[in-house]
Amino acid sequence: ILVFSAYFSTVVITDPVMGQAPWRLLPSVATLIIALTAPVLGAIADAGGRRKPWLAVCLVVFAPCMLATWWATPGMASGLMMVAIPLIVAQVVFEYWNVFCSAMLPNVAPSGRLGFLSGLGFSLGNAMGILTFLFFLFAWSWNPHPLFGLDSARHQPERAVGVLAAICFVVFSLPMFFFTPDSPSSRRSIPDAIAQGLRQLWATIRKVGHYKNLGVFLISRMTFNEGFIALMLFTGVFAAGILHWNAKMLVVEGLANSVVAVIAGLFAGWLDDRIGSKWATIMFVLGGLIANVVIFSVTPDMVFFVHINGAASATGGLYPTLPDKVFLVAQCSIAFFVTGGLVTARAMMAKLAPREMLTEFFGIYSLSGTATSFVGPAAIGIVTAITHTQRAGVLVGVFFLAVGLLSMFAVKDPHRAAA
Protein backbone atom coordinates (compact mmCIF):
# COMPACT_ATOMS: atom_id res chain seq x y z
CA ILE A 1 0.00 0.00 0.00
CA LEU A 2 2.67 2.52 0.95
CA VAL A 3 5.94 1.48 -0.67
CA PHE A 4 4.86 -0.06 -3.96
CA SER A 5 1.97 2.32 -4.71
CA ALA A 6 4.27 5.33 -4.38
CA TYR A 7 7.01 3.62 -6.42
CA PHE A 8 4.56 2.62 -9.16
CA SER A 9 2.97 6.06 -9.50
CA THR A 10 6.20 8.09 -9.42
CA VAL A 11 8.98 5.85 -10.78
CA VAL A 12 7.35 3.18 -12.93
CA ILE A 13 5.12 5.90 -14.42
CA THR A 14 7.27 8.99 -14.16
CA ASP A 15 4.48 11.59 -14.10
CA PRO A 16 3.17 11.39 -10.49
CA VAL A 17 -0.21 12.96 -11.33
CA MET A 18 -0.90 10.71 -14.29
CA GLY A 19 0.64 7.82 -12.37
CA GLN A 20 -2.08 8.11 -9.75
CA ALA A 21 -4.81 7.61 -12.36
CA PRO A 22 -3.85 4.04 -13.45
CA TRP A 23 -2.98 3.08 -9.86
CA ARG A 24 -6.51 4.06 -8.83
CA LEU A 25 -8.08 2.39 -11.90
CA LEU A 26 -6.34 -0.96 -11.29
CA PRO A 27 -8.41 -1.81 -8.18
CA SER A 28 -11.60 -0.94 -10.07
CA VAL A 29 -11.31 -4.08 -12.18
CA ALA A 30 -10.58 -6.26 -9.15
CA THR A 31 -13.40 -4.86 -7.05
CA LEU A 32 -15.92 -5.32 -9.85
CA ILE A 33 -14.95 -9.02 -10.04
CA ILE A 34 -15.19 -9.33 -6.25
CA ALA A 35 -18.60 -7.68 -6.16
CA LEU A 36 -19.97 -10.18 -8.69
CA THR A 37 -18.41 -13.35 -7.27
CA ALA A 38 -17.76 -13.08 -3.50
CA PRO A 39 -21.38 -13.70 -2.37
CA VAL A 40 -21.61 -16.71 -4.70
CA LEU A 41 -18.43 -18.25 -3.29
CA GLY A 42 -19.62 -17.55 0.24
CA ALA A 43 -22.91 -19.36 -0.39
CA ILE A 44 -21.09 -22.34 -1.91
CA ALA A 45 -18.71 -22.52 1.06
CA ASP A 46 -21.65 -22.46 3.49
CA ALA A 47 -23.27 -25.32 1.57
CA GLY A 48 -20.05 -27.34 1.74
CA GLY A 49 -19.41 -26.53 5.40
CA ARG A 50 -15.62 -26.39 5.52
CA ARG A 51 -13.71 -23.17 4.87
CA LYS A 52 -10.07 -24.26 5.09
CA PRO A 53 -9.96 -25.91 1.64
CA TRP A 54 -11.08 -22.61 0.11
CA LEU A 55 -8.44 -20.77 2.11
CA ALA A 56 -5.79 -23.17 0.83
CA VAL A 57 -6.77 -22.43 -2.78
CA CYS A 58 -6.58 -18.69 -2.06
CA LEU A 59 -3.10 -19.11 -0.60
CA VAL A 60 -1.81 -21.07 -3.60
CA VAL A 61 -3.08 -18.44 -6.05
CA PHE A 62 -2.28 -15.30 -4.04
CA ALA A 63 1.41 -15.83 -3.23
CA PRO A 64 2.70 -16.27 -6.82
CA CYS A 65 0.69 -13.27 -8.02
CA MET A 66 2.36 -11.00 -5.49
CA LEU A 67 5.73 -11.78 -7.06
CA ALA A 68 4.70 -9.63 -10.04
CA THR A 69 5.88 -6.47 -8.27
CA TRP A 70 9.44 -7.54 -9.07
CA TRP A 71 8.89 -6.98 -12.80
CA ALA A 72 7.73 -3.37 -12.36
CA THR A 73 10.90 -1.66 -13.56
CA PRO A 74 11.54 2.11 -13.46
CA GLY A 75 10.01 4.02 -16.36
CA MET A 76 8.71 0.92 -18.10
CA ALA A 77 6.81 1.97 -21.21
CA SER A 78 5.48 -1.48 -22.13
CA GLY A 79 4.56 -4.67 -20.34
CA LEU A 80 2.52 -2.97 -17.63
CA MET A 81 -0.14 -5.67 -17.96
CA MET A 82 2.42 -8.25 -16.80
CA VAL A 83 2.34 -6.42 -13.47
CA ALA A 84 -1.26 -5.27 -13.47
CA ILE A 85 -3.04 -8.58 -14.17
CA PRO A 86 -1.34 -10.61 -11.38
CA LEU A 87 -1.96 -7.78 -8.89
CA ILE A 88 -5.63 -7.66 -9.88
CA VAL A 89 -5.89 -11.43 -9.35
CA ALA A 90 -4.08 -11.08 -6.00
CA GLN A 91 -6.54 -8.44 -4.81
CA VAL A 92 -9.51 -10.58 -5.83
CA VAL A 93 -8.16 -13.68 -4.11
CA PHE A 94 -7.17 -11.73 -0.99
CA GLU A 95 -10.76 -10.52 -0.64
CA TYR A 96 -11.98 -14.12 -1.01
CA TRP A 97 -9.56 -15.00 1.79
CA ASN A 98 -11.10 -12.34 4.00
CA VAL A 99 -14.59 -13.72 3.36
CA PHE A 100 -13.68 -17.27 4.42
CA CYS A 101 -11.39 -16.21 7.25
CA SER A 102 -13.93 -13.80 8.79
CA ALA A 103 -16.59 -16.52 8.65
CA MET A 104 -14.35 -18.69 10.83
CA LEU A 105 -14.32 -16.07 13.60
CA PRO A 106 -17.41 -17.40 15.45
CA ASN A 107 -15.79 -20.86 15.46
CA VAL A 108 -13.01 -19.59 17.73
CA ALA A 109 -14.67 -16.67 19.56
CA PRO A 110 -16.81 -17.30 22.64
CA SER A 111 -20.10 -15.44 22.79
CA GLY A 112 -19.57 -11.85 23.82
CA ARG A 113 -15.91 -11.80 22.78
CA LEU A 114 -16.29 -11.29 19.04
CA GLY A 115 -15.31 -7.63 19.22
CA PHE A 116 -12.22 -8.23 21.34
CA LEU A 117 -10.93 -11.13 19.25
CA SER A 118 -11.67 -9.31 15.98
CA GLY A 119 -9.57 -6.43 17.28
CA LEU A 120 -6.84 -8.76 18.50
CA GLY A 121 -6.62 -10.28 15.02
CA PHE A 122 -6.10 -6.87 13.43
CA SER A 123 -3.55 -5.94 16.12
CA LEU A 124 -1.46 -9.06 15.57
CA GLY A 125 -1.59 -8.49 11.82
CA ASN A 126 -0.26 -4.98 12.25
CA ALA A 127 2.38 -6.21 14.70
CA MET A 128 3.59 -8.39 11.84
CA GLY A 129 3.57 -5.26 9.71
CA ILE A 130 5.96 -3.63 12.17
CA LEU A 131 8.39 -6.51 11.78
CA THR A 132 8.24 -6.41 7.99
CA PHE A 133 8.77 -2.64 7.91
CA LEU A 134 11.77 -2.98 10.23
CA PHE A 135 13.16 -5.68 7.98
CA PHE A 136 12.69 -3.46 4.91
CA LEU A 137 14.46 -0.55 6.61
CA PHE A 138 17.45 -2.34 8.10
CA ALA A 139 17.92 -5.04 5.45
CA TRP A 140 17.34 -2.90 2.36
CA SER A 141 16.41 0.78 2.63
CA TRP A 142 18.97 1.91 5.26
CA ASN A 143 21.58 -0.72 4.48
CA PRO A 144 24.46 0.52 2.26
CA HIS A 145 24.87 -3.10 1.18
CA PRO A 146 21.29 -4.44 0.90
CA LEU A 147 20.80 -8.09 1.69
CA PHE A 148 20.50 -10.63 -1.13
CA GLY A 149 22.44 -8.30 -3.43
CA LEU A 150 19.52 -5.97 -4.16
CA ASP A 151 20.43 -2.76 -6.00
CA SER A 152 18.85 0.38 -4.52
CA ALA A 153 19.74 2.41 -7.61
CA ARG A 154 17.49 0.13 -9.66
CA HIS A 155 14.75 0.31 -7.00
CA GLN A 156 14.97 -3.41 -6.36
CA PRO A 157 13.99 -3.09 -2.64
CA GLU A 158 10.70 -1.41 -3.62
CA ARG A 159 10.11 -4.08 -6.27
CA ALA A 160 10.82 -6.86 -3.76
CA VAL A 161 8.06 -5.89 -1.30
CA GLY A 162 5.64 -8.22 -3.09
CA VAL A 163 8.06 -11.11 -2.58
CA LEU A 164 8.35 -10.23 1.11
CA ALA A 165 4.56 -10.02 1.45
CA ALA A 166 4.07 -13.39 -0.24
CA ILE A 167 6.59 -15.12 2.05
CA CYS A 168 5.03 -13.64 5.20
CA PHE A 169 1.54 -14.55 4.01
CA VAL A 170 2.44 -18.19 3.45
CA VAL A 171 4.51 -18.69 6.62
CA PHE A 172 2.11 -17.01 9.03
CA SER A 173 -0.97 -18.63 7.56
CA LEU A 174 0.25 -22.06 8.58
CA PRO A 175 -0.79 -21.80 12.28
CA MET A 176 -4.37 -21.13 11.23
CA PHE A 177 -4.44 -24.24 9.06
CA PHE A 178 -2.96 -26.44 11.78
CA PHE A 179 -4.40 -25.10 15.03
CA THR A 180 -7.84 -23.55 14.46
CA PRO A 181 -11.14 -25.46 14.18
CA ASP A 182 -12.97 -25.57 10.87
CA SER A 183 -16.71 -25.90 10.41
CA PRO A 184 -17.83 -29.52 9.92
CA SER A 185 -18.18 -30.75 6.38
CA SER A 186 -21.68 -31.16 4.99
CA ARG A 187 -20.36 -34.18 3.04
CA ARG A 188 -21.87 -32.81 -0.14
CA SER A 189 -20.05 -33.34 -3.39
CA ILE A 190 -18.57 -30.25 -5.04
CA PRO A 191 -21.33 -30.07 -7.71
CA ASP A 192 -24.00 -30.50 -5.02
CA ALA A 193 -22.38 -27.80 -2.85
CA ILE A 194 -22.30 -25.41 -5.81
CA ALA A 195 -25.94 -26.07 -6.69
CA GLN A 196 -27.07 -25.79 -3.07
CA GLY A 197 -25.02 -22.64 -2.56
CA LEU A 198 -26.54 -20.92 -5.57
CA ARG A 199 -30.06 -21.89 -4.48
CA GLN A 200 -29.40 -20.60 -0.96
CA LEU A 201 -27.96 -17.31 -2.25
CA TRP A 202 -31.01 -16.74 -4.44
CA ALA A 203 -33.29 -17.53 -1.50
CA THR A 204 -31.38 -15.07 0.69
CA ILE A 205 -31.67 -12.32 -1.92
CA ARG A 206 -35.42 -12.96 -2.22
CA LYS A 207 -36.00 -12.73 1.54
CA VAL A 208 -33.55 -9.92 2.24
CA GLY A 209 -36.52 -7.91 3.50
CA HIS A 210 -36.49 -10.10 6.62
CA TYR A 211 -33.02 -8.73 7.45
CA LYS A 212 -33.78 -5.00 7.20
CA ASN A 213 -31.39 -3.95 9.96
CA LEU A 214 -28.63 -6.00 8.39
CA GLY A 215 -29.43 -4.47 5.01
CA VAL A 216 -29.15 -0.93 6.36
CA PHE A 217 -25.82 -1.79 7.96
CA LEU A 218 -24.48 -3.30 4.74
CA ILE A 219 -25.43 -0.17 2.79
CA SER A 220 -23.75 2.01 5.40
CA ARG A 221 -20.67 -0.17 5.44
CA MET A 222 -20.58 -0.15 1.64
CA THR A 223 -20.20 3.62 1.62
CA PHE A 224 -17.88 4.32 4.55
CA ASN A 225 -15.63 1.38 3.63
CA GLU A 226 -15.06 3.03 0.26
CA GLY A 227 -13.84 6.07 2.14
CA PHE A 228 -11.51 3.84 4.15
CA ILE A 229 -10.15 2.32 0.92
CA ALA A 230 -9.50 5.77 -0.49
CA LEU A 231 -7.63 6.76 2.67
CA MET A 232 -5.48 3.62 2.70
CA LEU A 233 -4.60 3.56 -1.01
CA PHE A 234 -4.40 7.27 -1.71
CA THR A 235 -2.24 8.73 1.06
CA GLY A 236 1.02 7.05 0.04
CA VAL A 237 0.60 8.33 -3.51
CA PHE A 238 -0.38 11.76 -2.13
CA ALA A 239 2.72 11.92 0.09
CA ALA A 240 5.04 10.97 -2.78
CA GLY A 241 3.42 13.16 -5.43
CA ILE A 242 2.42 16.27 -3.43
CA LEU A 243 4.90 16.39 -0.55
CA HIS A 244 7.66 14.56 -2.48
CA TRP A 245 8.38 12.03 0.24
CA ASN A 246 11.08 9.50 -0.54
CA ALA A 247 10.95 5.76 0.08
CA LYS A 248 12.57 6.08 3.52
CA MET A 249 9.95 8.59 4.68
CA LEU A 250 7.14 6.38 3.38
CA VAL A 251 8.47 3.27 5.10
CA VAL A 252 8.90 5.03 8.45
CA GLU A 253 5.37 6.36 8.04
CA GLY A 254 4.19 2.80 7.41
CA LEU A 255 6.03 1.63 10.52
CA ALA A 256 4.35 4.34 12.59
CA ASN A 257 0.98 3.41 11.08
CA SER A 258 1.49 -0.22 12.05
CA VAL A 259 2.29 0.70 15.66
CA VAL A 260 -0.82 2.89 15.82
CA ALA A 261 -2.93 0.16 14.21
CA VAL A 262 -1.86 -2.38 16.86
CA ILE A 263 -3.12 -0.01 19.54
CA ALA A 264 -6.26 0.75 17.52
CA GLY A 265 -7.17 -2.92 17.13
CA LEU A 266 -6.96 -3.57 20.86
CA PHE A 267 -8.79 -0.34 21.73
CA ALA A 268 -11.53 -1.01 19.16
CA GLY A 269 -12.12 -4.51 20.52
CA TRP A 270 -12.41 -3.12 24.05
CA LEU A 271 -14.66 -0.26 22.93
CA ASP A 272 -16.89 -2.63 20.93
CA ASP A 273 -17.51 -4.76 24.02
CA ARG A 274 -18.13 -1.65 26.14
CA ILE A 275 -20.47 0.54 24.06
CA GLY A 276 -21.52 -1.76 21.22
CA SER A 277 -20.54 -2.10 17.59
CA LYS A 278 -22.80 0.68 16.28
CA TRP A 279 -21.49 3.59 18.33
CA ALA A 280 -17.91 2.37 18.16
CA THR A 281 -18.16 2.25 14.36
CA ILE A 282 -19.70 5.72 14.23
CA MET A 283 -16.82 7.09 16.29
CA PHE A 284 -14.18 5.63 13.99
CA VAL A 285 -15.91 6.72 10.77
CA LEU A 286 -16.25 10.27 12.12
CA GLY A 287 -12.58 10.30 13.05
CA GLY A 288 -11.63 9.10 9.56
CA LEU A 289 -13.73 11.87 8.02
CA ILE A 290 -11.98 14.56 10.07
CA ALA A 291 -8.54 13.12 9.24
CA ASN A 292 -9.45 13.09 5.54
CA VAL A 293 -10.27 16.80 5.64
CA VAL A 294 -6.94 17.48 7.37
CA ILE A 295 -5.10 15.58 4.61
CA PHE A 296 -6.87 17.71 1.99
CA SER A 297 -5.76 20.87 3.81
CA VAL A 298 -2.03 20.06 3.44
CA THR A 299 0.32 21.06 0.62
CA PRO A 300 4.03 21.96 0.75
CA ASP A 301 2.96 25.58 1.39
CA MET A 302 -0.33 25.12 3.28
CA VAL A 303 -1.56 23.58 6.54
CA PHE A 304 -5.20 23.58 7.66
CA PHE A 305 -5.97 25.66 4.53
CA VAL A 306 -3.63 28.42 5.79
CA HIS A 307 -0.73 29.34 3.51
CA ILE A 308 2.72 29.21 5.10
CA ASN A 309 6.29 29.49 3.97
CA GLY A 310 7.22 25.82 3.68
CA ALA A 311 10.95 26.47 3.60
CA ALA A 312 10.73 28.78 6.61
CA SER A 313 8.88 26.12 8.61
CA ALA A 314 11.66 23.57 8.12
CA THR A 315 13.09 22.31 11.40
CA GLY A 316 15.17 19.40 10.16
CA GLY A 317 14.77 15.71 10.76
CA LEU A 318 13.32 13.02 8.55
CA TYR A 319 10.09 15.06 8.18
CA PRO A 320 11.58 18.54 7.99
CA THR A 321 8.65 20.89 7.35
CA LEU A 322 5.45 21.67 9.22
CA PRO A 323 3.29 20.22 6.38
CA ASP A 324 5.32 17.00 6.58
CA LYS A 325 4.73 16.73 10.32
CA VAL A 326 1.01 17.52 10.10
CA PHE A 327 0.56 15.00 7.31
CA LEU A 328 2.40 12.33 9.33
CA VAL A 329 0.15 12.90 12.36
CA ALA A 330 -2.96 12.90 10.17
CA GLN A 331 -1.85 9.69 8.47
CA CYS A 332 -1.27 7.98 11.82
CA SER A 333 -4.75 9.12 12.84
CA ILE A 334 -6.12 7.56 9.67
CA ALA A 335 -4.42 4.27 10.55
CA PHE A 336 -6.08 4.41 13.97
CA PHE A 337 -9.60 5.20 12.74
CA VAL A 338 -9.55 2.89 9.71
CA THR A 339 -8.29 -0.07 11.75
CA GLY A 340 -10.85 0.61 14.47
CA GLY A 341 -13.65 0.85 11.91
CA LEU A 342 -12.63 -2.43 10.28
CA VAL A 343 -12.62 -4.17 13.66
CA THR A 344 -16.02 -2.97 14.84
CA ALA A 345 -17.71 -3.41 11.44
CA ARG A 346 -16.56 -7.03 11.21
CA ALA A 347 -17.71 -7.70 14.77
CA MET A 348 -21.09 -6.12 14.03
CA MET A 349 -21.52 -8.31 10.96
CA ALA A 350 -20.74 -11.43 12.98
CA LYS A 351 -23.37 -10.40 15.53
CA LEU A 352 -26.09 -9.58 12.99
CA ALA A 353 -25.71 -12.48 10.54
CA PRO A 354 -27.52 -15.82 11.09
CA ARG A 355 -24.89 -18.30 12.25
CA GLU A 356 -25.85 -21.00 9.74
CA MET A 357 -25.33 -18.53 6.87
CA LEU A 358 -22.16 -16.81 8.06
CA THR A 359 -19.93 -17.32 5.02
CA GLU A 360 -22.73 -16.39 2.66
CA PHE A 361 -23.43 -13.21 4.58
CA PHE A 362 -19.74 -12.42 4.83
CA GLY A 363 -19.72 -12.82 1.05
CA ILE A 364 -22.47 -10.23 0.89
CA TYR A 365 -20.47 -8.23 3.46
CA SER A 366 -17.56 -8.37 1.04
CA LEU A 367 -19.94 -7.27 -1.70
CA SER A 368 -20.99 -4.32 0.47
CA GLY A 369 -17.35 -3.35 0.68
CA THR A 370 -16.65 -3.72 -3.02
CA ALA A 371 -19.89 -2.95 -4.86
CA THR A 372 -18.96 0.72 -5.06
CA SER A 373 -15.20 0.18 -4.93
CA PHE A 374 -14.92 0.00 -8.69
CA VAL A 375 -16.69 3.39 -8.77
CA GLY A 376 -14.59 5.08 -6.08
CA PRO A 377 -11.09 4.30 -7.44
CA ALA A 378 -12.28 5.04 -10.96
CA ALA A 379 -13.77 8.35 -9.79
CA ILE A 380 -10.51 9.35 -8.12
CA GLY A 381 -8.56 8.39 -11.24
CA ILE A 382 -10.91 10.31 -13.54
CA VAL A 383 -11.06 13.39 -11.28
CA THR A 384 -7.26 13.40 -11.02
CA ALA A 385 -6.85 13.12 -14.78
CA ILE A 386 -9.38 15.91 -15.45
CA THR A 387 -8.18 18.35 -12.79
CA HIS A 388 -4.51 17.35 -13.09
CA THR A 389 -4.18 17.58 -9.32
CA GLN A 390 -3.89 14.73 -6.84
CA ARG A 391 -5.60 16.69 -4.06
CA ALA A 392 -8.97 16.56 -5.83
CA GLY A 393 -9.11 12.81 -5.29
CA VAL A 394 -9.34 13.28 -1.52
CA LEU A 395 -12.82 14.76 -1.85
CA VAL A 396 -14.16 11.43 -3.17
CA GLY A 397 -13.21 9.80 0.15
CA VAL A 398 -14.85 12.64 2.10
CA PHE A 399 -18.13 12.06 0.27
CA PHE A 400 -18.24 8.30 0.98
CA LEU A 401 -17.31 8.72 4.64
CA ALA A 402 -19.98 11.39 5.19
CA VAL A 403 -22.75 9.31 3.60
CA GLY A 404 -21.68 6.17 5.48
CA LEU A 405 -21.58 8.05 8.78
CA LEU A 406 -25.11 9.44 8.39
CA SER A 407 -26.59 6.07 7.40
CA MET A 408 -25.03 4.32 10.42
CA PHE A 409 -27.39 6.23 12.72
CA ALA A 410 -30.31 4.26 11.21
CA VAL A 411 -28.78 0.89 12.19
CA LYS A 412 -30.19 -0.79 15.31
CA ASP A 413 -27.47 -1.58 17.83
CA PRO A 414 -27.05 -5.38 18.27
CA HIS A 415 -25.29 -4.74 21.59
CA ARG A 416 -28.42 -3.19 23.12
CA ALA A 417 -30.72 -5.73 21.49
CA ALA A 418 -28.73 -8.58 23.03
CA ALA A 419 -28.81 -6.89 26.43
C-alpha positions, 0 to 999 in steps of 0.5 A, spaced: 500 500 500 505 505 501 511 502 498 509 499 492 503 504 490 508 510 491 514 507 487 509 505 481 505 512 481 512 516 481 517 511 478 514 506 474 510 511 471 514 517 471 508 523 471 506 522 479 499 525 477 498 521 471 501 515 475 495 516 480 490 515 475 492 508 473 494 506 480 486 508 482 483 504 476 487 498 477 483 496 483 476 498 479 477 491 475 478 487 481 473 490 485 468 489 480 470 481 479 469 481 487 462 484 487 460 479 482 463 473 485 464 473 493 457 472 495 456 466 490 463 463 493 460 464 500 454 461 499 457 455 496 462 454 502 456 455 506 453 449 503 459 445 503 461 446 510 468 447 511 472 453 509 479 451 510 480 448 503 477 454 500 483 458 504 488 453 501 486 455 494 486 462 495 493 461 498 496 457 492 493 463 487 495 469 491 502 468 493 505 467 486 501 473 483 504 478 489 511 476 485 509 480 479 511 487 483 518 484 481 517 486 474 515 493 475 521 496 472 523 504 473 520 508 467 517 501 463 513 503 457 510 497 455 509 490 459 505 494 464 499 488 464 504 483 466 504 487 473 497 489 473 493 482 471 497 478 477 496 484 482 488 484 480 488 477 481 491 477 487 486 483 490 480 478 488 483 472 491 485 476 498 478 478 498 476 471 497 480 469 503 477 475 507 470 472 506 472 465 508 477 467 514 472 472 517 466 466 517 471 462 521 471 467 527 465 465 530 468 458 530 473 460 535 470 466 539 466 465 545 459 469 545 460 476 547 468 476 545 467 477 538 469 484 538 475 483 542 478 477 538 476 481 531 480 487 534 486 482 537 486 479 530 487 486 526 492 488 532 497 481 531 496 483 523 499 490 524 504 487 529 507 483 523 507 489 519 511 492 524 516 486 523 516 487 515 517 494 515 523 494 520 526 488 515 525 493 509 528 498 513 534 495 516 535 489 510 534 494 504 532 501 505 537 503 510 543 498 508 548 501 504 549 493 502 542 491 501 541 483 503 541 478 497 544 483 493 539 488 491 540 494 487 537 500 490 539 504 484 534 500 480 529 500 485 529 493 487 527 493 494 521 497 492 520 491 487 521 486 492 516 488 497 511 483 493 516 477 494 516 479 502 509 479 502 508 473 499 513 469 504 510 472 510 503 470 508 504 463 506 509 462 513 504 465 518 498 462 515 500 455 517 498 456 524 491 457 522 491 451 518 494 447 523 491 449 530 484 452 528 477 449 528 474 448 521 466 448 520 464 440 519 463 438 512 456 437 509 459 431 506 456 434 499 459 433 493 462 439 489 457 439 484 452 438 489 455 444 494 455 449 488 448 447 486 445 448 493 449 454 494 446 458 488 439 456 491 441 458 498 444 465 495 437 466 491 433 464 496 437 469 501 436 475 496 429 474 495 427 474 503 432 480 504 426 484 506 427 479 513 433 482 514 432 489 514 437 492 519 442 487 516 441 491 510 441 498 512 448 496 515 451 493 509 449 499 505 452 504 510 458 499 510 458 499 503 459 507 503 464 508 509 468 502 507 469 506 500 472 512 504 476 507 508 479 504 501 481 511 499 484 513 505 489 507 505 490 507 497 491 514 496 495 517 502 502 514 500 501 516 492 499 523 495 505 523 500 510 521 494 506 526 489 504 532 493 509 532 498 515 529 495 516 524 500 522 519 498 521 511 500 525 512 507 519 517 509 514 512 506 516 506 510 517 510 516 510 512 516 508 505 514 512 503 521 508 508 525 501 506 522 502 499 524 504 501 531 498 505 531 494 500 528 496 495 533 493 499 539 487 501 535 485 494 534 486 492 541 482 499 543 476 497 538 475 490 541 475 493 548 470 499 545 466 494 541 464 490 548 463 496 552 459 501 548 456 496 542 458 495 535 454 501 532 457 507 536 464 504 536 463 504 528 460 511 528 466 514 532 471 511 527 468 513 521 467 520 524 474 520 526 476 518 519 472 523 516 476 529 520 482 526 518 481 526 511 479 533 511 486 534 514 489 531 509 486 535 503 488 541 507 495 540 506 500 542 501 508 543 501 505 551 502 499 550 506 496 547 513 489 547 515 488 551 509 492 556 511 498 558 507 505 558 510 512 558 507 514 551 507 521 552 507 521 557 513 517 552 517 523 547 516 526 544 522 530 538 520 529 531 521 526 526 517 520 530 516 523 537 515 517 541 514 510 543 518 506 540 512 510 534 513 509 533 520 502 535 520 501 530 514 504 524 518 500 525 524 494 525 520 496 519 516 497 515 523 490 518 525 487 515 519 491 508 521 487 508 527 480 510 525 480 505 519 483 499 523 478 501 528 472 501 523 474 495 520 474 491 527 467 494 529 464 493 522 466 485 522 464 484 529 457 487 528 456 483 521 458 477 525 453 479 531 447 480 525 448 475 521 444 468 522 450 463 524 448 458 519 449 462 513 455 466 516 460 465 510 454 467 505 453 473 509 460 475 509 460 474 502 455 479 501 459 483 506 464 483 502 460 485 496 458 491 500 465 493 501 466 492 493 460 494 490 462 501 489 469 500 490 470 500 482 466 506 482 470 510 487 477 508 485 475 510 478 472 516 480 478 518 483 482 516 477 478 520 472 477 526 477 485 526 477 486 526 470 481 531 469 483 536 474 490 534 473 491 535 481 492 529 486 488 533 491 482 533 488 481 525 489 481 526 496 474 529 496 471 522 493 473 519 500 470 525 504 463 524 500 463 516 501 465 517 509 460 522 510 454 518 507 456 512 510 456 516 517 449 518 516 446 512 514 449 508 520 445 512 525 439 508 522 442 501 524 439 498 530 445 496 535 445 489 536 449 490 543 443 493 546 438 488 542 442 482 546 442 486 552 
